[in-house]
């Protein structure tokens, strides 16, 4: 198994390491055409790397085929890219760019081949980090701490512990279904009901 990293030099140099001995197996230097050293994202299978670059004075997001050691696709992006991520199944790529309006970002989504722009949205938020992973349930069952649609005994215990401590439910935000920063008796009862009857 191998891992990839990037080092900013004149352009960008991709170093391929063997994970057993951390020896550099090979390296690829990309042309110094405004390629940024970060952000950098990898497809789940490691076959494609995505990163921002400047080509002919325009922002582009580029896809590098690792086995072929060449850029296979680019797509236009807007402004200075702050972060980039690949969907866990590898079907789309999303980037957050800094917008002109303070405190906002532009989210751009492309397909994995960078042939189609799927979405472009302006969102509020100061520091934006894109983390690939499954979508969280925004309205989970009471005490479904991990948002997997099932309430376990351990999750009910965490909810009760938050209630008894009288503190904010930092250990299980879903236990506070009303969002008032405390776990009430009714919320504990609802958690036990979901444990016994299942989440709805």
C-alpha positions in Angstrom: 0.0 0.0 0.0 1.3 3.5 -0.9 0.5 7.0 0.3 1.0 10.3 -1.5 2.0 13.7 -0.3 2.9 17.0 -1.8 5.8 19.4 -1.2 5.8 23.0 -2.5 8.9 23.8 -4.5 9.0 25.7 -7.8 6.0 23.9 -9.0 4.6 20.9 -7.1 6.3 17.7 -6.5 4.3 14.5 -5.7 6.3 12.0 -3.7 5.1 8.4 -3.6 6.1 6.6 -0.4 6.2 2.9 0.5 4.3 2.6 3.8 6.4 -0.3 5.0 9.8 1.6 5.0 8.7 5.2 4.2 11.1 5.2 1.3 10.4 7.4 -1.7 9.5 5.1 -4.5 9.2 7.7 -7.2 8.3 11.3 -7.7 6.6 13.5 -10.2 7.2 17.2 -10.7 4.4 19.2 -12.2 5.2 22.3 -14.3 5.4 25.6 -12.3 2.3 27.0 -13.9 0.8 28.4 -10.7 0.1 25.0 -9.2 -0.8 25.4 -5.5 0.7 23.0 -3.0 -2.7 22.7 -1.3 -5.5 22.0 -1.0 -5.1 18.5 -2.4 -7.7 15.7 -2.4 -7.5 12.0 -3.5 -10.1 9.8 -5.0 -11.0 6.8 -2.7 -9.0 4.4 -4.8 -5.9 6.7 -4.9 -5.8 6.7 -8.7 -6.7 10.4 -9.0 -5.5 13.5 -7.2 -7.4 16.8 -7.4 -5.8 20.2 -6.7 -6.2 23.9 -7.8 -3.9 25.5 -10.3 -3.7 28.7 -12.3 -3.7 28.3 -16.1 -3.6 31.3 -18.4 -4.4 33.6 -15.5 -7.6 31.6 -14.6 -8.3 29.4 -11.6 -8.7 25.7 -12.6 -9.2 22.5 -10.5 -7.1 19.7 -12.0 -7.3 16.0 -12.0 -4.0 14.1 -12.0 -4.1 10.4 -13.0 -1.5 9.0 -10.6 -0.6 5.8 -12.6 -0.2 7.9 -15.8 1.5 10.8 -14.0 -0.3 13.4 -16.0 -3.2 15.9 -15.7 -6.2 14.3 -17.4 -8.8 17.0 -16.9 -9.3 20.5 -15.6 -12.4 22.6 -14.8 -12.8 26.3 -14.1 -13.0 27.4 -10.5 -13.8 30.7 -8.9 -11.3 32.7 -6.8 -8.9 31.3 -4.3 -9.7 27.7 -3.4 -9.6 27.1 0.4 -10.4 23.4 0.6 -11.3 20.5 -1.7 -12.7 17.0 -1.0 -13.9 13.9 -2.9 -17.1 12.2 -2.1 -16.5 8.8 -0.3 -17.7 6.8 -3.4 -15.6 8.9 -5.7 -18.5 10.1 -7.8 -18.1 13.9 -7.3 -15.6 16.5 -6.2 -16.4 19.6 -4.1 -14.4 22.7 -3.5 -14.9 25.8 -1.3 -13.5 29.0 -2.6 -13.2 32.4 -0.8 -16.0 34.7 -2.0 -15.8 38.5 -2.4 -18.2 39.0 0.4 -16.6 38.7 3.8 -17.6 35.5 5.7 -18.9 33.7 2.7 -17.6 30.9 0.5 -18.6 29.5 -2.9 -19.1 25.8 -3.0 -18.6 24.2 -6.4 -19.4 20.6 -7.2 -18.2 18.7 -10.3 -18.4 15.1 -11.4 -15.3 13.0 -10.8 -14.1 13.5 -14.4 -14.5 17.3 -14.1 -16.6 17.4 -17.2 -19.8 18.7 -15.6 -20.4 21.3 -12.9 -23.2 19.9 -10.8 -23.8 22.8 -8.4 -22.6 26.2 -7.4 -23.8 27.7 -4.1 -22.8 30.7 -1.9 -22.7 29.7 1.8 -22.0 31.6 4.9 -19.1 30.6 7.2 -15.7 31.9 8.2 -13.4 28.9 8.3 -14.6 26.2 5.9 -13.4 22.6 6.0 -14.8 19.9 3.7 -14.7 16.5 5.3 -15.7 13.5 3.1 -18.1 11.2 4.8 -21.7 10.1 5.1 -24.3 12.8 5.6 -25.4 13.2 9.2 -29.1 12.9 10.1 -30.1 16.5 10.9 -33.1 15.4 12.9 -32.0 12.1 14.7 -34.0 10.2 17.2 -33.5 11.3 20.8 -30.2 9.7 22.0 -29.2 8.4 18.6 -25.8 9.9 19.3 -24.0 8.7 16.2 -26.9 9.4 13.8 -27.1 5.8 12.5 -30.8 5.4 12.9 -30.6 3.0 15.9 -30.6 3.8 19.6 -28.3 1.6 21.6 -28.1 1.0 25.3 -24.8 2.8 25.4 -26.3 5.9 23.8 -29.2 5.9 26.3 -26.6 5.7 29.1 -24.8 8.7 27.6 -28.0 10.7 27.4 -28.9 9.9 31.0 -25.4 10.8 32.1 -25.7 14.2 30.5 -29.1 14.7 32.2 -27.8 13.8 35.6 -24.7 15.9 35.3 -26.9 18.9 34.5 -24.4 20.1 31.9 -24.6 20.7 28.1 -25.1 17.4 26.3 -21.6 17.5 24.7 -21.4 13.7 24.8 -24.6 13.2 22.9 -26.1 16.2 21.2 -29.1 14.1 19.9 -30.2 13.6 23.5 -31.2 17.2 23.6 -34.0 17.0 20.9 -35.4 20.5 21.8 -32.0 22.2 21.5 -32.2 24.0 24.8 -28.8 22.7 26.0 -30.2 20.3 28.6 -31.6 16.8 28.6 -35.1 16.7 30.2 -37.1 13.8 31.7 -39.3 13.7 28.6 -36.2 13.4 26.4 -34.9 10.6 28.5 -38.2 8.8 28.2 -38.2 9.3 24.4 -34.7 7.9 24.3 -35.8 4.7 26.1 -38.8 4.4 23.9 -36.6 4.6 20.8 -34.3 2.0 22.3 -37.3 -0.4 22.9 -39.4 0.3 19.8 -36.8 1.5 17.3 -36.2 4.9 15.7 -39.0 6.4 13.6 
